[in-house]
Amino acid sequence: MKHYCGIDLGGTTLSASIFSESFTNICSGSIPTCAVEGETAVINRMVELISGLVASTEIGWDGVASIGLAIPGLVECVRGPVVSAPNVGWQNTNPVSYLERATGCPVYLYNDAACAAMAESRYGHGKQFRSFIFLTLGTAIGGAVVWNGELFSEHGLLLAAVCFRS
């Protein structure tokens, strides 16, 4: 059975979970982000967090099919880079290759609000709607648009621009 790891980079908290093939949460953990320590330190903390979770199970790295990385701000989805993540001070940072080398697993990068919107559309209250606007409020404001059941990224970027200009 394959498992999946999800990492959420928040402005104050770095969270991760390991899920089964059926998306049952096997284990979770979190640590402070400590963004003031810099990009490399935060990426090392990601490795430390997920390595601890994998070690706490009997899965092993061979049992992890992939890692999903949800990061706030403007990201080039799937392979990176993180163009800008103001709440953690990142500019043109690419954690994907570093995490892949450290874990031996493929890593996929997405905007955190887009991840939350898709999860809401498939598993949450959004299931009852084909299209909706999703807003996140945390260290910063984010957003995404689900249109006809799919993530509509151009609208999400426009929405984010409107929120930051207001």
N, C-alpha and C positions, 0 to 999 in steps of 0.2 A: 504494500500500500504506500502511495506517495503522500507526502505532506507538503504544506505550503507555509511560508513565513511572511508575515506582513509587518512592516515597520512604518510608524507614523512619527515624523519629525515635527514636534511642536516647538513653539517658542520657549517654553519652560520645561516641557517633559518629552522625553523620548520613550515611546511605547512600542512594544512588539508582541506578537502572538504567533503561535504555530497552530495550524488548522489541518484537519484530516481531509481526505478526498471529498467527503460529503460536507465540508466546511464546518465541522464541529470544532469548537475551540479546545485544543488539547492543553495549552498552557499560555500564560501571558505574564508580562513583566514590564516594569518601567523604571527609568532612572532620570535624574535631572539632565537636561540638554547641555547646559554649561556652554552656550554659544560663544560667550566671551573668550573662551579658550581657543577659538579658531576652528576652521573647517576640518583640518586633519584630526584634531582631538575629538570633535563630534563624530566623525566617521569611525574613528577607533572605538568610541563608546557604542556605536551601533553594532560593531563586530562583537564587542564584549557582551552586550545585552543578548544578542541572538545566539551567540556561542553558549552562554549560560543556559538559555532556554533549551537548546538542542541537547546539552549535557544533562539537563534535568529529566529528560525523557530517554527512552530506549531506541529512539529513531535513528540517531546518527546522521551525519551530513549526507550519506548516500540515500537516505530516506526523504530528503528535502528536494522536491522537484524544482522549486523556484522561490525567489524572494521578490515581493512587491514592496516598493518604496514610495510612500506618499509624502510629498514635500510641498509646503506652502509656497506660493509665488508663481512666477513664470518659469515653466519647465518645458524642455523639448521632450515630449512624451516618449516613453519606452527606453531609449538609450542615453538620453541626456544631451546636453548639460542642463543644470539648473542655471538659467539665465540670471534670475534675480530672486532671492528669498530675503526680503528686507527684515523680517522678524528674527532671523538668525545671522544676518549680515553676510550672506553668500552672494557672490557675483561670479558668473561663469565657472561654476564648480561642477565637477562630474564625479560623484561617488560610485557610479555603476561599476566601472572597471576595477576599482579598488576593492569593493565588496565582493565582486566575482572572484578575484584572486584570493582574497582572504577566506572565502567560504567554499569555493569550488562549485557554486550554484549560479544559474542564470539569474540576473537581477533586472527588474522592469521598473521604470520610473514614471510616476504620474503626479499630477497636481492633487493635493489632498482634498480640496473641495470637489473635484471631479470624481475622485474615488468615493467620497461620501455620498455624492448624488447618485452614482450608479448603484451603490449598495442600497440606498433608500428606494430606488426604483425597482430593484429585484427582490428585496427582503423586507422592506419597511412600509410605511404608510404610502409611499409613492407608487406602490404596486397598483393602486386603483386609478392611477392617472397615466396617460400615454405621454403627456408633456407637462413640465413644470419647471419653475426656477427654484434653485436651491441656494441658500445663503449659509455661510458659516461665520460664527462670531467667536473669536478667541483672542489670541494675542493680536491678531489683525482681522480684517474682514475679507472673506473670499466668496466665490460663487461659481455656479455652473448651471447650465441649462440642459435638461433632458428633453429631447424633441422626438416624438414618435418612438419612444423607448430607447433611443440612442443618445449618447453624449454629443451635444452640439457645441464643439469647442470654440468656434468663432463667436457665438453669442456669449459664452462664458467669459471670454477675454473682454468683450465689449462691456459686459455687466461689471466685471472687475474694474475696468477703467472708469466707468461711471461712478462706482462706489468710492474709488480713491480720489476722484476729482471733486466729489461733493463735500 
